Amino acid sequence: MKLKSLLLGSAAVLALSTGAQAADPIPATFVSLGVCDAYGISGLTIESDDTCLSISGEVSYEWAVEDLSLTTGFGYTSDVDWELAFEATTQTDSGAAVAFISFVDDDTTGVDVDPVIDQAYVQFGDTTVLSAGLKDSAFDTEILDRTYGGGDEYGVFDWDYDENDLTAGSIVAQGGHVITIESLVADGFTVIAGFEDLENNGTALLGVQYDGGMFSGEAAVLVGDLYNNLATDPVNFYAAVTAEFDSFEARAGVLFDDTGYYIASLGASATLDMFTLDVDAFFEDSGEWGVAGEGSFDATDTVAVYLGAGYEEDTGTDSWTVYGGVDVDVTEVIVANAELGYVERTGAIVTDYIYGAAGVTYAPGGGFETGLTVYANTLDDYKLTFEASKEF
């Protein structure tokens, strides 16, 4: 609000100074500041003629001290992350013209204020949209992204599988410099075609997305090495589907390459009056696989109790866990959590331990959130983490 008031005040001073020089032959220009909702833009916007500029971003801070004997040992982190995005939209008779640019912190340098351009692209169109520039891929190709239990301090049951988990020689690069066209060809059906990674080896893609309410899904073929810079021309195939019913959801995804190497996932969620259940499983051609589930129920209006278990086999290493916890709405803006679990691993590293974790989160609104968590186990390991963030 202070920033918006400052901008409005500056505009008023500028308007007065312009009026005082009415004899000046320079033609007057009019700039208005406010909220533009013509194009579905929200947040602070600046309107000039028929163009709306939306400014958004996030700043977050994390401080942690830890002593984890099986991984990093003793250490600490003090990390500032941030992002800042600008989106300018102009509506024309033929469609919306958009310019987008976003900056993020370059974490690889270890400097907090080291901006790099994350995305910078132009778009044009409504039902058929042309995109060109530095942009994320048109397809996420993420098969599974889910964590079960607090035992993931050692990377256990922190499942995140996408194209980067295929064999190295068959990974098709995505995003980067792109030229893509997305066209709504029928009710719920969108066809996407174009080129990505044009600054390196080049990738061609063709896919379709469908969103029909109860059913949604997408499928794509990605062909890499358009410039023939590599010894092989990798091809990736991707498909994902979700079916949503009144209180039940089923989901599945698969990603495979031209050699037959694949990663697949299956999952389901059920939500009843006082009970919810999530189950996910993944399968990889290398023989790695895992399955886990978590159920929760509302003990009271402010207290939810959850129980979970999981198993994973990874190249001769077996891991499994059981855990339980409680989430408590202390107030409307304060949530507390406590969890207790058991993890056992066999293989190259044979160990088992009991862990406990507790935390509190304060979210008063306005995009601000802060929290403190503590983790410890019977291996005398510990981790203390403080976090704070603000979106705008």
Secondary structure, DSSP 8 states (H G I E B T S, - for coil): -HHHHHHHHHHHHHHHHHHHTTT--S-----EEE---TTS--SSEEEETTEEEEEEEEEEEEEEEEEETTTTEEEEEEEEEEEEEEEEEEEETTEEEEEEEEEEE-GGGT-SS-EEEEEEEEEE-SSEEEEEEEE--S-----EEEE-SGGGGGTTTEEEESGGGS-GGG----SEEEEEEEEEEETTEEEEEEEE-TTTT-EEEEEEEEE-SSEEEEEEEEEE-TT--SSS--EEEEEEEEEE-SSEEEEEEEEEETTS-EEEEEEEEEE-SSEEEEEEEEEETTS-EEEEEEEEEESSSSEEEEEEEEEEEETTEEEEEEEEEEEEE-SSSEEEEEEEEEEEEESSS-EEEEEEEEEEEEEEETTEEEEEEEEEETTS-EEEEEEEEEE-
